[in-house]
């Protein structure tokens, strides 16, 4: 299953992107008004909707080209991000490997979808990119055992943890430097957990203008999905539609010599094996 949110004639609607990626089954046909509402409905509802999408006739579908893709979750409840969670990124940041997950938040105002523009405000001169795999929670989760992690997952998506480094590092609290409007591109879809055999064996890369700047594999994560879900749910209750962005590998602009910041006119492209490709142009604000 590939869950999306799209806009057509000014209306936001959740949908399932068919296997050929060219047609959408709108989930309002089944009474769902948002992706969050669909995720919260539970696994039986997900299976029923996936079956309905697979067997739908052509007249029940929308061509992908006829709609505007939005972020698959336009307003998630919580966006929990993990810093320094790839060994190589911790090294390039000249920081010790964390003994527990280094967690910060991004706010939902930052969310945009595939193809939408990242707007660089005048307040920052050090905008940076960060390719990340994100876990989308599908079931309320409180003090979960690490061994049970997968039962709480709906699926996986791509998140670009765009960061204003000068704002971020002016204080020990990172969230504001991470939460400018448009600083959390997400999508293009949430891929259901059953389609990803192992989220810890996925190639991940980011390029700008055809130049690959980040290239790694999720096997290099320090804290993997079982660790993160168990640790986070021991502190905060995780709820359907919450997003855990698992961290970025080496190659970010901050870690380069000379530093390599995002520039207006560029286009960022992130590809994660099995999940998809997320592309966003950059403009000045």
Buried (B, 14 or more C-beta within 10 A) or exposed (E): BBBBBBBBEEEBBBBBBBEEEEBBBBBEBBEBEBBBBBBBBEBEBBEEBBEBBEEBEEEBBBEBEEBEBBBBBBEBBBBBBBBBBBBBBBBBBEEEEBEEBBBBBBBBEBBBBBBBBBBBBEEBEBBBBBBBBBBBBBBBBEEBEBEEBEBBBBBBBBBBBBBBBBBBEEEEEBBBBBBBBBBBBBBBBBBBBBEBEEBBEBEBBBBBEEEEBBBBBBEBBBBBBBBBBBBBBEEEEBBBBBBBBBBBBBBBBBBBEEEBBBEBEBBBBBBBBBBBEBBBEBEEB
